[in-house]
Amino acid sequence: MHDSFFKKIEQKTGVSMDEVFALANAIQYADFSDEKQVKKIVRKVSKVAGKSISSDFEDQIVKSVISKGNKLNLNEIASMMNQKKE
């Protein structure tokens, strides 16, 4: 893809493509039964999304992801973050 395409995405979202690719890489190789890994990913998603979440809500998301194992749905996590505001 062209750099101009990525620049447009960065301008619209305020998120660098490096951050997006790092998050995608972390998700691709994550063990979603490992609480520490899932917690790191939830924190990265929160940071990239610009949404702060309480530690209690973070724990709820982590438990939800772990219970579903490899059936992780980023849209579901994003939706949970949008519903719950600190």
C-alpha positions as CSV (number, residue, x, y, z in Angstrom):
1,M,0.0,0.0,0.0
2,H,1.0,3.6,-0.5
3,D,2.3,5.8,2.2
4,S,-0.3,8.4,1.4
5,F,-3.0,5.9,2.2
6,F,-1.5,5.3,5.7
7,K,-1.0,9.1,6.2
8,K,-4.7,9.6,5.6
9,I,-5.6,7.0,8.1
10,E,-3.2,8.5,10.6
11,Q,-4.7,11.9,10.1
12,K,-8.3,10.7,10.5
13,T,-7.7,8.5,13.5
14,G,-4.8,10.2,15.2
15,V,-3.2,6.7,15.6
16,S,0.2,6.0,13.9
17,M,0.4,3.0,11.6
18,D,3.3,1.8,13.7
19,E,1.0,1.5,16.7
20,V,-1.7,-0.3,14.6
21,F,0.8,-2.8,13.2
22,A,2.3,-3.4,16.6
23,L,-1.1,-4.1,18.0
24,A,-2.1,-6.4,15.1
25,N,1.2,-8.3,15.6
26,A,0.6,-8.7,19.3
27,I,-2.9,-10.0,18.7
28,Q,-1.9,-12.3,15.9
29,Y,0.6,-14.2,18.1
30,A,-1.1,-13.9,21.5
31,D,-2.1,-16.7,23.7
32,F,-5.6,-15.7,24.8
33,S,-5.6,-18.1,27.7
34,D,-2.7,-16.2,29.2
35,E,-4.1,-13.5,31.5
36,K,-0.9,-11.4,31.4
37,Q,-0.8,-11.3,27.6
38,V,-4.5,-10.5,27.4
39,K,-4.2,-7.7,29.9
40,K,-1.3,-6.2,27.9
41,I,-3.4,-6.4,24.7
42,V,-6.4,-4.8,26.5
43,R,-4.2,-2.0,27.7
44,K,-2.8,-1.5,24.2
45,V,-6.3,-1.4,22.6
46,S,-7.3,1.1,25.3
47,K,-4.3,3.3,24.6
48,V,-4.7,3.2,20.8
49,A,-8.4,3.9,21.1
50,G,-7.7,6.8,23.5
51,K,-10.1,5.4,26.1
52,S,-9.1,5.1,29.7
53,I,-10.7,2.2,31.6
54,S,-10.8,1.4,35.3
55,S,-8.8,-1.6,36.6
56,D,-12.1,-3.3,37.5
57,F,-13.4,-2.9,33.9
58,E,-10.1,-4.0,32.5
59,D,-10.4,-7.2,34.6
60,Q,-13.9,-7.8,33.3
61,I,-12.7,-7.5,29.7
62,V,-9.7,-9.8,30.4
63,K,-12.0,-12.4,32.0
64,S,-14.4,-12.2,29.0
65,V,-11.6,-12.7,26.5
66,I,-10.0,-15.6,28.4
67,S,-13.4,-17.3,28.7
68,K,-13.8,-17.2,24.9
69,G,-10.2,-18.3,24.2
70,N,-9.2,-17.9,20.6
71,K,-12.6,-16.5,19.6
72,L,-11.4,-12.9,20.2
73,N,-13.5,-10.3,18.7
74,L,-11.9,-6.8,18.7
75,N,-15.2,-5.2,17.8
76,E,-16.7,-6.7,21.0
77,I,-13.9,-5.3,23.1
78,A,-14.2,-1.8,21.4
79,S,-17.9,-1.9,22.0
80,M,-17.4,-2.8,25.7
81,M,-15.0,0.2,26.0
82,N,-17.5,2.5,24.4
83,Q,-20.3,1.4,26.6
84,K,-18.4,1.8,29.8
85,K,-16.9,5.2,30.4
86,E,-14.8,6.0,33.5
